[in-house]
Amino acid sequence: MIRSFLTVSTGTLASRLLGFARDSLIAALLGTGAVADAFLAAFQLVNVVRRLLSEGALNAALIPAWLRVRGRDGEAAAAAFAGRVLGTVSAGLIAISIVIALLMPLIIMIIAPGFVGSASLDLAVQNARLMLPYLAFAGPVTVLMGLLNAQGRFALTAFSPLLFNIALIAAIAAILLWHANETVAAWMLAATVGIAGLLQLLMLLSQRSARLATPLRVSFDKDMRGFFAKAIPGMIASSGPQWLMVAGAIIASGTPAAVSWLYFANRLIELPLGIVGVAIGTVLVPELTRAVRSGDRDAVAHAESRALELATGLALPATLGLIVLAEPIVRMLFEHGAFGAEDSAATARALMWLALGLPAHVLIKALSPAYFARSDTMTPLLATAKGFAVAVALAILLGHFFGASGIAASIAAGAWSSAISLLRKGTREFGFSVDAAARNRLPRIVLAAVAMGGLLWLTTGLLPSEAHGLIRFIALGSQIAAGIVVYGLLLQILRVASWREAAGALKRPAQPDPGA
């Protein structure tokens, strides 16, 4: 499981790092004005749909259903089931894209009411319509990725999202060479989003994965209706962090530049969330599904305990690091071109508050698979809806008094509301299985993370505040590297992890998926 986790997290890390490069270039190109707010509001809409479908979200319903059909009726029946899912999802998303294109002005007014009466509204509508072709490709991409994950084949699905960011970076390079104005630059970037989705689909179709879903059919029979009744709540629930950001963007749209500040702050949250949360969700769903179906309580306890340890061990130090180093990180990544010092300060304040919700987001990713493996997608959906309501209610109040920082705090509170709901109901209904090893290690992990956070705080004053370029990069990179080294040593000293044993486990051959 840890080997698969590392495969997914490595691919996600590479994609997120390219995403930082992409967003740094977007910040320098568009700044934080009306054009940037319009583009980022439209891009946020596409990102919600992208996360709604991809990054493990569809696994919540597809993997348990596909494994159940394969175990009961064999490989041919599983391929036919997948073919119906692929055909129906693809046809449905094409139809939905057409409807959304027609209703786009209304949709933008709903997700960004502050744009009404300004030039940003028309710009956001134009950008969003140019991005819509991505949806037609996102459906089949997601189904094919889910089928590969169900078979324990994570490498291709982990690295295919790289193409999305590579395409956008290439488009930005072309725009810079062409010296296009901000509005035209935003249009070109928006159009590239659809091209990026096509590249991902072509990559997956070139592999054996396409043969896992044959014959291709559009169907709305009883089995498909049952599948989508499980899939749609699961997909919405798995995209909780994005829905919370939509809630924040709705409130922030009335404040100039606030949408941009929240967007760039959230991009930093998505790095650890992607590496830890998405990887855990992607790997844990098939692992827990097999354990629950076989009735193996020890396997369930082992999977849930290791996931909780990984979530805590990686999310907590990331949270503390982002809080302590918020401003120098934002300045280094985004303070270029049209993105000025005032933007850096506002984005850093929002980042500090958003980071408080990171452990909750990761905890949700670790807890939700326990429901998905039991074919319960409604409970995570209701928890997501509760968190969304909490975030909106608080954002209206705190956003009025504290601007983008208040909205960021509201998003963090919404995440914790969802996590606590899942934890309470799961404990009451089936009990989360945490083994003795996890109960022994978790307090030590927390102690090591807090010590590392203290070290970063003590050394923050050593960073040269007026440094620029390479000097700033080296100074900040050295501080982060020192924190990581100290954290690793503390884990070893506190006997949380033995790096020799971990290396040996990674060298052992993976267990094949029976029937794959």
KESE-970787 format. One record per residue (C-alpha): residue number from 1; chain; x negated, y negated, z negated. Coordinates in nm, 2 decimals. Each point is the difference from the previous one (the first is absolute). Example, Ala and Ser with C-alpha at 12.3 -4.5 7.8 and 13.67 -1.06 7.14 Angstrom:
// residues 2
{r 1,"A",{-1.23,0.45,-0.78}}
{r 2,"A",{-0.14,-0.34,0.07}}
This chain:
// residues 516
{r 1,"A",{0.00,0.00,0.00}}
{r 2,"A",{-0.28,-0.24,-0.09}}
{r 3,"A",{-0.17,0.08,0.34}}
{r 4,"A",{0.32,-0.09,0.18}}
{r 5,"A",{0.04,-0.31,-0.21}}
{r 6,"A",{-0.35,-0.11,0.09}}
{r 7,"A",{0.07,0.05,0.37}}
{r 8,"A",{0.31,-0.21,-0.01}}
{r 9,"A",{-0.15,-0.27,-0.23}}
{r 10,"A",{-0.31,-0.03,0.22}}
{r 11,"A",{0.21,-0.05,0.31}}
{r 12,"A",{0.22,-0.25,-0.18}}
{r 13,"A",{-0.30,-0.18,-0.14}}
{r 14,"A",{-0.14,-0.04,0.36}}
{r 15,"A",{0.33,-0.13,0.12}}
{r 16,"A",{0.04,-0.24,-0.29}}
{r 17,"A",{-0.35,-0.14,0.05}}
{r 18,"A",{0.08,-0.06,0.37}}
{r 19,"A",{0.32,-0.16,-0.13}}
{r 20,"A",{-0.20,-0.24,-0.21}}
{r 21,"A",{-0.21,-0.09,0.30}}
{r 22,"A",{0.32,-0.05,0.20}}
{r 23,"A",{0.16,-0.22,-0.26}}
{r 24,"A",{-0.31,-0.20,-0.06}}
{r 25,"A",{0.00,-0.08,0.37}}
{r 26,"A",{0.38,-0.08,-0.01}}
{r 27,"A",{-0.06,-0.23,-0.29}}
{r 28,"A",{-0.28,-0.18,0.18}}
{r 29,"A",{0.20,-0.02,0.32}}
{r 30,"A",{0.34,-0.10,-0.13}}
{r 31,"A",{-0.07,-0.14,-0.34}}
{r 32,"A",{0.31,-0.04,-0.24}}
{r 33,"A",{0.23,-0.24,0.19}}
{r 34,"A",{0.33,0.05,0.18}}
{r 35,"A",{-0.13,0.22,0.28}}
{r 36,"A",{-0.18,0.23,-0.25}}
{r 37,"A",{0.31,0.02,-0.23}}
{r 38,"A",{0.22,0.09,0.30}}
{r 39,"A",{-0.24,0.27,0.13}}
{r 40,"A",{-0.06,0.15,-0.34}}
{r 41,"A",{0.37,0.01,-0.08}}
{r 42,"A",{0.06,0.19,0.32}}
{r 43,"A",{-0.30,0.22,-0.06}}
{r 44,"A",{0.13,0.08,-0.35}}
{r 45,"A",{0.32,0.13,0.15}}
{r 46,"A",{-0.19,0.23,0.23}}
{r 47,"A",{-0.23,0.11,-0.28}}
{r 48,"A",{0.31,0.10,-0.21}}
{r 49,"A",{0.12,0.22,0.29}}
{r 50,"A",{-0.35,0.14,0.05}}
{r 51,"A",{-0.03,0.09,-0.36}}
{r 52,"A",{0.36,0.12,-0.01}}
{r 53,"A",{-0.09,0.26,0.26}}
{r 54,"A",{-0.37,0.06,-0.04}}
{r 55,"A",{-0.26,0.04,-0.27}}
{r 56,"A",{0.17,0.30,-0.16}}
{r 57,"A",{0.35,-0.14,-0.02}}
{r 58,"A",{0.16,0.24,0.24}}
{r 59,"A",{-0.18,0.29,-0.17}}
{r 60,"A",{0.26,-0.04,-0.28}}
{r 61,"A",{0.27,0.16,0.21}}
{r 62,"A",{-0.18,0.16,0.31}}
{r 63,"A",{-0.26,0.21,-0.18}}
{r 64,"A",{0.23,0.18,-0.24}}
{r 65,"A",{0.26,0.06,0.27}}
{r 66,"A",{-0.25,0.12,0.26}}
{r 67,"A",{-0.17,0.24,-0.25}}
{r 68,"A",{0.34,0.13,-0.11}}
{r 69,"A",{0.11,0.08,0.36}}
{r 70,"A",{-0.34,0.16,0.08}}
{r 71,"A",{0.01,0.21,-0.30}}
{r 72,"A",{0.35,0.12,0.06}}
{r 73,"A",{0.02,0.03,0.38}}
{r 74,"A",{-0.35,0.00,0.13}}
{r 75,"A",{-0.23,-0.22,0.22}}
{r 76,"A",{0.23,-0.03,0.30}}
{r 77,"A",{0.29,-0.12,-0.20}}
{r 78,"A",{-0.22,-0.25,-0.18}}
{r 79,"A",{-0.13,-0.14,0.33}}
{r 80,"A",{0.36,-0.03,0.13}}
{r 81,"A",{0.10,-0.18,-0.32}}
{r 82,"A",{-0.29,-0.24,0.04}}
{r 83,"A",{0.09,-0.05,0.37}}
{r 84,"A",{0.35,-0.11,-0.10}}
{r 85,"A",{-0.14,-0.23,-0.27}}
{r 86,"A",{-0.25,-0.15,0.25}}
{r 87,"A",{0.25,-0.06,0.27}}
{r 88,"A",{0.27,-0.14,-0.23}}
{r 89,"A",{-0.23,-0.23,-0.18}}
{r 90,"A",{-0.15,-0.13,0.33}}
{r 91,"A",{0.34,-0.07,0.16}}
{r 92,"A",{0.14,-0.15,-0.32}}
{r 93,"A",{-0.29,-0.24,-0.04}}
{r 94,"A",{0.03,-0.12,0.37}}
{r 95,"A",{0.37,-0.08,-0.06}}
{r 96,"A",{-0.08,-0.17,-0.33}}
{r 97,"A",{-0.27,-0.21,0.16}}
{r 98,"A",{0.25,-0.13,0.26}}
{r 99,"A",{0.25,-0.09,-0.27}}
{r 100,"A",{-0.27,-0.17,-0.21}}
{r 101,"A",{-0.12,-0.20,0.30}}
{r 102,"A",{0.35,-0.14,0.05}}
{r 103,"A",{0.05,-0.07,-0.37}}
{r 104,"A",{-0.35,-0.13,-0.07}}
{r 105,"A",{0.09,-0.37,-0.07}}
{r 106,"A",{0.24,0.12,-0.27}}
{r 107,"A",{-0.25,0.25,-0.14}}
{r 108,"A",{-0.27,-0.27,-0.03}}
{r 109,"A",{0.24,-0.23,-0.17}}
{r 110,"A",{0.07,0.27,-0.26}}
{r 111,"A",{-0.37,0.09,-0.07}}
{r 112,"A",{-0.12,-0.36,0.03}}
{r 113,"A",{0.29,-0.23,-0.09}}
{r 114,"A",{-0.25,-0.29,-0.06}}
{r 115,"A",{-0.07,0.00,0.38}}
{r 116,"A",{0.36,-0.11,0.08}}
{r 117,"A",{-0.01,-0.35,0.16}}
{r 118,"A",{-0.38,0.01,0.07}}
{r 119,"A",{-0.22,0.09,0.30}}
{r 120,"A",{-0.11,0.32,-0.19}}
{r 121,"A",{0.33,0.17,0.06}}
{r 122,"A",{-0.02,0.00,0.38}}
{r 123,"A",{-0.37,0.10,-0.02}}
{r 124,"A",{0.07,0.29,-0.23}}
{r 125,"A",{0.28,0.12,0.22}}
{r 126,"A",{-0.22,-0.01,0.31}}
{r 127,"A",{-0.29,0.18,-0.18}}
{r 128,"A",{0.23,0.27,-0.15}}
{r 129,"A",{0.16,0.08,0.34}}
{r 130,"A",{-0.35,0.04,0.16}}
{r 131,"A",{-0.09,0.24,-0.28}}
{r 132,"A",{0.31,0.22,0.04}}
{r 133,"A",{-0.13,0.25,0.26}}
{r 134,"A",{-0.22,0.13,-0.28}}
{r 135,"A",{0.32,0.16,-0.16}}
{r 136,"A",{0.05,0.22,0.31}}
{r 137,"A",{-0.34,0.15,-0.05}}
{r 138,"A",{0.00,0.01,-0.38}}
{r 139,"A",{0.27,0.27,-0.02}}
{r 140,"A",{-0.18,0.28,0.20}}
{r 141,"A",{-0.33,-0.10,-0.15}}
{r 142,"A",{0.14,0.06,-0.35}}
{r 143,"A",{0.16,0.33,0.07}}
{r 144,"A",{-0.31,0.14,0.16}}
{r 145,"A",{-0.21,-0.12,-0.29}}
{r 146,"A",{0.24,0.16,-0.25}}
{r 147,"A",{-0.02,0.33,0.18}}
{r 148,"A",{-0.38,0.00,-0.02}}
{r 149,"A",{0.01,-0.09,-0.37}}
{r 150,"A",{0.24,0.29,-0.06}}
{r 151,"A",{-0.26,0.24,0.13}}
{r 152,"A",{-0.27,-0.16,-0.22}}
{r 153,"A",{-0.17,-0.17,0.30}}
{r 154,"A",{-0.06,-0.35,-0.13}}
{r 155,"A",{-0.30,-0.13,0.20}}
{r 156,"A",{0.17,-0.11,0.32}}
{r 157,"A",{0.29,-0.16,-0.18}}
{r 158,"A",{-0.24,-0.18,-0.24}}
{r 159,"A",{-0.21,-0.16,0.27}}
{r 160,"A",{0.26,-0.07,0.28}}
{r 161,"A",{0.12,-0.33,-0.17}}
{r 162,"A",{-0.35,-0.14,0.07}}
{r 163,"A",{0.12,-0.06,0.36}}
{r 164,"A",{0.26,-0.25,-0.13}}
{r 165,"A",{-0.26,-0.23,-0.15}}
{r 166,"A",{-0.25,0.05,0.28}}
{r 167,"A",{0.25,-0.11,0.26}}
{r 168,"A",{0.09,-0.32,-0.20}}
{r 169,"A",{-0.37,-0.08,-0.06}}
{r 170,"A",{-0.06,0.03,0.37}}
{r 171,"A",{0.29,-0.23,0.08}}
{r 172,"A",{-0.13,-0.26,-0.25}}
{r 173,"A",{-0.34,0.02,0.17}}
{r 174,"A",{0.17,-0.06,0.34}}
{r 175,"A",{0.19,-0.30,-0.14}}
{r 176,"A",{-0.31,-0.16,-0.14}}
{r 177,"A",{-0.18,0.04,0.33}}
{r 178,"A",{0.31,-0.15,0.18}}
{r 179,"A",{0.03,-0.29,-0.25}}
{r 180,"A",{0.38,0.04,-0.01}}
{r 181,"A",{0.20,-0.24,-0.23}}
{r 182,"A",{0.15,0.13,-0.32}}
{r 183,"A",{0.35,0.07,0.14}}
{r 184,"A",{-0.13,0.19,0.31}}
{r 185,"A",{-0.25,0.19,-0.23}}
{r 186,"A",{0.29,0.12,-0.22}}
{r 187,"A",{0.19,0.12,0.31}}
{r 188,"A",{-0.29,0.19,0.13}}
{r 189,"A",{-0.06,0.17,-0.34}}
{r 190,"A",{0.37,0.09,-0.03}}
{r 191,"A",{0.00,0.16,0.34}}
{r 192,"A",{-0.31,0.20,-0.09}}
{r 193,"A",{0.19,0.17,-0.29}}
{r 194,"A",{0.20,0.21,0.25}}
{r 195,"A",{-0.31,0.09,0.19}}
{r 196,"A",{-0.16,0.12,-0.32}}
{r 197,"A",{0.29,0.23,-0.07}}
{r 198,"A",{-0.03,0.15,0.35}}
{r 199,"A",{-0.37,0.07,-0.05}}
{r 200,"A",{0.09,0.20,-0.32}}
{r 201,"A",{0.26,0.20,0.18}}
{r 202,"A",{-0.23,0.09,0.29}}
{r 203,"A",{-0.27,0.11,-0.24}}
{r 204,"A",{0.24,0.24,-0.17}}
{r 205,"A",{0.15,0.13,0.32}}
{r 206,"A",{-0.35,0.09,0.13}}
{r 207,"A",{-0.03,0.25,-0.29}}
{r 208,"A",{0.17,0.33,-0.07}}
{r 209,"A",{0.25,-0.18,-0.23}}
{r 210,"A",{0.25,-0.06,0.28}}
{r 211,"A",{0.06,0.38,0.03}}
{r 212,"A",{0.12,0.01,-0.36}}
{r 213,"A",{0.32,-0.17,0.11}}
{r 214,"A",{0.15,0.18,0.30}}
{r 215,"A",{0.24,0.00,0.17}}
{r 216,"A",{0.07,-0.38,-0.02}}
{r 217,"A",{0.37,-0.07,-0.06}}
{r 218,"A",{0.23,-0.27,-0.13}}
{r 219,"A",{0.24,0.16,-0.25}}
{r 220,"A",{0.25,-0.12,-0.26}}
{r 221,"A",{0.11,0.35,-0.12}}
{r 222,"A",{0.06,0.10,-0.36}}
{r 223,"A",{-0.37,0.08,-0.06}}
{r 224,"A",{-0.11,-0.34,0.13}}
{r 225,"A",{0.26,-0.19,-0.19}}
{r 226,"A",{-0.12,0.18,-0.32}}
{r 227,"A",{-0.36,-0.08,0.08}}
{r 228,"A",{0.06,-0.37,0.05}}
{r 229,"A",{0.22,-0.01,-0.31}}
{r 230,"A",{-0.32,0.10,-0.19}}
{r 231,"A",{-0.25,-0.19,0.23}}
{r 232,"A",{0.14,-0.35,0.00}}
{r 233,"A",{0.01,-0.04,-0.39}}
{r 234,"A",{-0.35,0.16,-0.02}}
{r 235,"A",{-0.14,-0.24,0.26}}
{r 236,"A",{0.15,-0.31,-0.17}}
{r 237,"A",{-0.13,0.12,-0.34}}
{r 238,"A",{-0.35,0.07,0.13}}
{r 239,"A",{-0.02,-0.36,0.13}}
{r 240,"A",{0.06,-0.16,-0.34}}
{r 241,"A",{-0.31,-0.23,0.00}}
{r 242,"A",{0.10,-0.14,0.34}}
{r 243,"A",{0.36,-0.06,-0.10}}
{r 244,"A",{-0.12,-0.19,-0.31}}
{r 245,"A",{-0.22,-0.21,0.23}}
{r 246,"A",{0.30,-0.07,0.22}}
{r 247,"A",{0.19,-0.11,-0.32}}
{r 248,"A",{-0.29,-0.24,-0.08}}
{r 249,"A",{-0.02,-0.13,0.36}}
{r 250,"A",{0.37,-0.08,0.00}}
{r 251,"A",{-0.04,-0.23,-0.30}}
{r 252,"A",{-0.34,-0.13,0.11}}
{r 253,"A",{0.12,-0.11,0.34}}
{r 254,"A",{0.13,-0.32,-0.15}}
{r 255,"A",{-0.34,-0.10,-0.12}}
{r 256,"A",{-0.26,-0.12,0.26}}
{r 257,"A",{-0.29,0.25,0.04}}
{r 258,"A",{0.13,0.23,-0.28}}
{r 259,"A",{0.08,0.28,0.25}}
{r 260,"A",{-0.36,-0.01,0.12}}
{r 261,"A",{-0.15,-0.01,-0.35}}
{r 262,"A",{0.21,0.30,-0.11}}
{r 263,"A",{-0.08,0.19,0.32}}
{r 264,"A",{-0.38,-0.03,-0.03}}
{r 265,"A",{0.01,0.08,-0.37}}
{r 266,"A",{0.21,0.31,0.07}}
{r 267,"A",{-0.25,0.11,0.26}}
{r 268,"A",{-0.26,0.04,-0.28}}
{r 269,"A",{0.25,0.20,-0.21}}
{r 270,"A",{0.06,0.23,0.30}}
{r 271,"A",{-0.36,0.12,0.01}}
{r 272,"A",{0.00,0.20,-0.33}}
{r 273,"A",{0.37,0.07,0.04}}
{r 274,"A",{-0.07,0.16,0.34}}
{r 275,"A",{-0.31,0.19,-0.11}}
{r 276,"A",{0.17,0.14,-0.32}}
{r 277,"A",{0.38,-0.03,0.04}}
{r 278,"A",{0.04,0.10,0.36}}
{r 279,"A",{-0.26,0.28,-0.02}}
{r 280,"A",{0.17,0.15,-0.31}}
{r 281,"A",{0.35,-0.03,0.16}}
{r 282,"A",{-0.12,0.16,0.32}}
{r 283,"A",{-0.19,0.30,-0.16}}
{r 284,"A",{0.23,0.05,-0.31}}
{r 285,"A",{0.33,0.05,0.18}}
{r 286,"A",{-0.10,0.32,0.19}}
{r 287,"A",{-0.20,0.12,-0.30}}
{r 288,"A",{0.29,-0.04,-0.24}}
{r 289,"A",{0.26,0.13,0.25}}
{r 290,"A",{-0.18,0.33,0.02}}
{r 291,"A",{-0.04,0.03,-0.37}}
{r 292,"A",{0.36,-0.09,-0.08}}
{r 293,"A",{0.13,0.24,0.27}}
{r 294,"A",{-0.21,0.29,-0.14}}
{r 295,"A",{0.10,-0.08,-0.36}}
{r 296,"A",{-0.37,-0.03,-0.11}}
{r 297,"A",{0.02,-0.23,-0.30}}
{r 298,"A",{-0.38,0.01,-0.05}}
{r 299,"A",{-0.05,-0.12,0.36}}
{r 300,"A",{0.25,-0.28,-0.05}}
{r 301,"A",{-0.17,-0.10,-0.32}}
{r 302,"A",{-0.35,0.01,0.16}}
{r 303,"A",{0.11,-0.21,0.30}}
{r 304,"A",{0.19,-0.26,-0.21}}
{r 305,"A",{-0.29,-0.03,-0.25}}
{r 306,"A",{-0.27,-0.04,0.25}}
{r 307,"A",{0.21,-0.26,0.19}}
{r 308,"A",{0.05,-0.20,-0.32}}
{r 309,"A",{-0.37,0.01,-0.08}}
{r 310,"A",{-0.10,-0.11,0.35}}
{r 311,"A",{0.26,-0.28,-0.01}}
{r 312,"A",{-0.11,-0.13,-0.34}}
{r 313,"A",{-0.37,0.05,0.07}}
{r 314,"A",{0.01,-0.20,0.32}}
{r 315,"A",{0.28,-0.25,-0.04}}
{r 316,"A",{-0.08,-0.13,-0.35}}
{r 317,"A",{-0.36,-0.12,0.08}}
{r 318,"A",{0.12,-0.14,0.33}}
{r 319,"A",{0.26,-0.20,-0.19}}
{r 320,"A",{-0.24,-0.14,-0.25}}
{r 321,"A",{-0.26,-0.08,0.28}}
{r 322,"A",{0.26,-0.19,0.21}}
{r 323,"A",{0.11,-0.20,-0.30}}
{r 324,"A",{-0.35,-0.10,-0.11}}
{r 325,"A",{-0.14,-0.06,0.34}}
{r 326,"A",{0.31,-0.14,0.18}}
{r 327,"A",{-0.14,-0.34,0.10}}
{r 328,"A",{-0.35,0.11,0.12}}
{r 329,"A",{0.16,0.29,0.20}}
{r 330,"A",{0.26,-0.23,0.17}}
{r 331,"A",{-0.26,-0.27,0.08}}
{r 332,"A",{-0.24,0.25,0.15}}
{r 333,"A",{0.27,0.18,0.22}}
{r 334,"A",{0.23,-0.28,0.11}}
{r 335,"A",{-0.15,-0.35,-0.06}}
{r 336,"A",{-0.10,-0.06,0.36}}
{r 337,"A",{0.12,-0.23,0.28}}
{r 338,"A",{0.36,-0.13,-0.08}}
{r 339,"A",{0.01,0.18,-0.33}}
{r 340,"A",{-0.13,-0.25,-0.26}}
{r 341,"A",{-0.10,-0.01,-0.36}}
{r 342,"A",{0.35,-0.09,-0.12}}
{r 343,"A",{0.14,0.30,0.18}}
{r 344,"A",{-0.27,0.22,-0.17}}
{r 345,"A",{0.09,-0.12,-0.34}}
{r 346,"A",{0.38,0.05,0.05}}
{r 347,"A",{-0.06,0.35,0.16}}
{r 348,"A",{-0.23,0.10,-0.29}}
{r 349,"A",{0.27,-0.10,-0.26}}
{r 350,"A",{0.26,0.21,0.18}}
{r 351,"A",{-0.24,0.29,0.03}}
{r 352,"A",{-0.06,0.01,-0.38}}
{r 353,"A",{0.37,0.03,-0.07}}
{r 354,"A",{0.06,0.25,0.28}}
{r 355,"A",{-0.29,0.22,-0.13}}
{r 356,"A",{0.19,0.05,-0.33}}
{r 357,"A",{0.25,0.20,0.20}}
{r 358,"A",{-0.26,0.22,0.18}}
{r 359,"A",{0.00,0.28,-0.27}}
{r 360,"A",{0.38,0.01,0.02}}
{r 361,"A",{-0.01,0.04,0.38}}
{r 362,"A",{-0.25,0.28,-0.02}}
{r 363,"A",{0.20,0.16,-0.28}}
{r 364,"A",{0.31,0.00,0.22}}
{r 365,"A",{-0.20,0.17,0.28}}
{r 366,"A",{-0.11,0.27,-0.25}}
{r 367,"A",{0.35,0.05,-0.15}}
{r 368,"A",{0.22,-0.01,0.31}}
{r 369,"A",{-0.14,0.33,0.15}}
{r 370,"A",{0.14,0.19,-0.30}}
{r 371,"A",{0.35,-0.11,0.11}}
{r 372,"A",{-0.07,0.04,0.38}}
{r 373,"A",{-0.12,0.36,-0.06}}
{r 374,"A",{0.33,0.08,-0.16}}
{r 375,"A",{0.19,-0.16,0.30}}
{r 376,"A",{0.11,-0.29,-0.21}}
{r 377,"A",{-0.05,-0.32,0.19}}
{r 378,"A",{0.28,-0.20,-0.16}}
{r 379,"A",{-0.17,-0.05,-0.34}}
{r 380,"A",{-0.31,-0.17,0.15}}
{r 381,"A",{0.23,-0.21,0.22}}
{r 382,"A",{0.21,-0.12,-0.30}}
{r 383,"A",{-0.33,-0.08,-0.19}}
{r 384,"A",{-0.12,-0.20,0.30}}
{r 385,"A",{0.34,-0.19,0.02}}
{r 386,"A",{-0.02,-0.08,-0.37}}
{r 387,"A",{-0.36,-0.13,0.04}}
{r 388,"A",{0.11,-0.21,0.30}}
{r 389,"A",{0.28,-0.16,-0.20}}
{r 390,"A",{-0.22,-0.08,-0.30}}
{r 391,"A",{-0.26,-0.16,0.23}}
{r 392,"A",{0.26,-0.22,0.18}}
{r 393,"A",{0.16,-0.11,-0.32}}
{r 394,"A",{-0.33,-0.09,-0.17}}
{r 395,"A",{-0.14,-0.16,0.32}}
{r 396,"A",{0.29,-0.24,0.03}}
{r 397,"A",{-0.08,-0.12,-0.36}}
{r 398,"A",{-0.38,0.02,-0.01}}
{r 399,"A",{-0.05,-0.11,0.36}}
{r 400,"A",{0.18,-0.32,-0.08}}
{r 401,"A",{-0.23,-0.08,-0.29}}
{r 402,"A",{-0.33,0.16,0.11}}
{r 403,"A",{0.01,0.03,0.38}}
{r 404,"A",{-0.18,0.29,0.16}}
{r 405,"A",{-0.16,0.11,-0.33}}
{r 406,"A",{0.34,0.04,-0.16}}
{r 407,"A",{0.13,0.20,0.30}}
{r 408,"A",{-0.31,0.22,-0.02}}
{r 409,"A",{0.07,0.07,-0.37}}
{r 410,"A",{0.36,0.09,0.09}}
{r 411,"A",{-0.12,0.25,0.26}}
{r 412,"A",{-0.22,0.17,-0.27}}
{r 413,"A",{0.29,0.01,-0.24}}
{r 414,"A",{0.22,0.16,0.27}}
{r 415,"A",{-0.26,0.27,0.05}}
{r 416,"A",{-0.02,0.08,-0.37}}
{r 417,"A",{0.38,0.02,-0.02}}
{r 418,"A",{0.00,0.26,0.28}}
{r 419,"A",{-0.28,0.20,-0.16}}
{r 420,"A",{0.16,0.01,-0.34}}
{r 421,"A",{0.33,0.11,0.15}}
{r 422,"A",{-0.16,0.30,0.18}}
{r 423,"A",{-0.20,0.10,-0.31}}
{r 424,"A",{0.30,-0.01,-0.23}}
{r 425,"A",{0.23,0.20,0.23}}
{r 426,"A",{-0.26,0.26,0.09}}
{r 427,"A",{-0.09,0.06,-0.36}}
{r 428,"A",{0.36,0.04,-0.09}}
{r 429,"A",{0.10,0.23,0.29}}
{r 430,"A",{-0.29,0.23,0.07}}
{r 431,"A",{-0.30,-0.13,-0.20}}
{r 432,"A",{-0.32,-0.11,0.17}}
{r 433,"A",{-0.26,0.27,-0.06}}
{r 434,"A",{-0.32,-0.15,-0.14}}
{r 435,"A",{-0.25,0.27,-0.10}}
{r 436,"A",{-0.24,-0.01,-0.30}}
{r 437,"A",{-0.30,-0.11,0.22}}
{r 438,"A",{0.19,-0.31,0.12}}
{r 439,"A",{0.11,-0.09,-0.35}}
{r 440,"A",{-0.36,0.02,-0.11}}
{r 441,"A",{-0.15,-0.20,0.29}}
{r 442,"A",{0.25,-0.28,0.05}}
{r 443,"A",{-0.09,-0.20,-0.31}}
{r 444,"A",{-0.36,0.03,0.09}}
{r 445,"A",{0.07,-0.13,0.35}}
{r 446,"A",{0.17,-0.30,-0.14}}
{r 447,"A",{-0.29,-0.07,-0.23}}
{r 448,"A",{-0.25,0.02,0.28}}
{r 449,"A",{0.21,-0.23,0.22}}
{r 450,"A",{0.04,-0.26,-0.27}}
{r 451,"A",{-0.37,0.00,-0.07}}
{r 452,"A",{-0.07,-0.05,0.37}}
{r 453,"A",{0.25,-0.29,0.01}}
{r 454,"A",{-0.18,-0.16,-0.30}}
{r 455,"A",{-0.33,0.03,0.18}}
{r 456,"A",{0.13,-0.17,0.31}}
{r 457,"A",{0.15,-0.28,-0.21}}
{r 458,"A",{-0.33,-0.06,-0.19}}
{r 459,"A",{-0.20,-0.02,0.33}}
{r 460,"A",{0.25,-0.22,0.19}}
{r 461,"A",{-0.18,-0.32,-0.11}}
{r 462,"A",{-0.32,0.13,0.17}}
{r 463,"A",{0.16,-0.03,0.34}}
{r 464,"A",{-0.13,-0.31,0.19}}
{r 465,"A",{0.32,-0.21,0.03}}
{r 466,"A",{-0.12,-0.20,0.29}}
{r 467,"A",{-0.17,0.28,0.19}}
{r 468,"A",{0.12,0.07,0.36}}
{r 469,"A",{-0.03,0.26,0.27}}
{r 470,"A",{-0.25,0.28,-0.06}}
{r 471,"A",{-0.10,-0.11,-0.35}}
{r 472,"A",{0.36,0.00,-0.12}}
{r 473,"A",{0.05,0.34,0.16}}
{r 474,"A",{-0.31,0.15,-0.16}}
{r 475,"A",{0.07,-0.15,-0.35}}
{r 476,"A",{0.36,0.12,-0.01}}
{r 477,"A",{-0.09,0.34,0.16}}
{r 478,"A",{-0.27,0.06,-0.26}}
{r 479,"A",{0.24,-0.08,-0.29}}
{r 480,"A",{0.26,0.24,0.14}}
{r 481,"A",{-0.26,0.27,0.06}}
{r 482,"A",{-0.13,-0.04,-0.36}}
{r 483,"A",{0.36,0.03,-0.13}}
{r 484,"A",{0.05,0.32,0.20}}
{r 485,"A",{-0.33,0.15,-0.12}}
{r 486,"A",{0.08,-0.08,-0.37}}
{r 487,"A",{0.35,0.15,0.04}}
{r 488,"A",{-0.14,0.32,0.15}}
{r 489,"A",{-0.26,0.03,-0.28}}
{r 490,"A",{0.26,-0.05,-0.27}}
{r 491,"A",{0.22,0.27,0.16}}
{r 492,"A",{-0.30,0.24,-0.02}}
{r 493,"A",{-0.09,-0.10,-0.36}}
{r 494,"A",{0.36,0.03,-0.12}}
{r 495,"A",{0.02,0.34,0.17}}
{r 496,"A",{0.28,-0.10,0.23}}
{r 497,"A",{-0.17,0.12,0.31}}
{r 498,"A",{-0.30,0.21,0.09}}
{r 499,"A",{-0.13,-0.11,0.33}}
{r 500,"A",{-0.19,0.33,0.05}}
{r 501,"A",{0.32,0.19,-0.04}}
{r 502,"A",{0.19,-0.24,0.22}}
{r 503,"A",{-0.26,0.03,0.28}}
{r 504,"A",{0.01,0.38,-0.03}}
{r 505,"A",{0.38,0.00,0.03}}
{r 506,"A",{-0.01,-0.21,0.31}}
{r 507,"A",{-0.25,0.24,0.16}}
{r 508,"A",{0.23,0.30,-0.05}}
{r 509,"A",{0.21,0.09,0.31}}
{r 510,"A",{0.35,-0.12,0.00}}
{r 511,"A",{0.28,0.25,-0.05}}
{r 512,"A",{0.19,0.05,0.32}}
{r 513,"A",{0.37,-0.07,0.01}}
{r 514,"A",{0.18,0.34,0.02}}
{r 515,"A",{0.19,0.02,0.32}}
{r 516,"A",{-0.16,-0.31,0.15}}
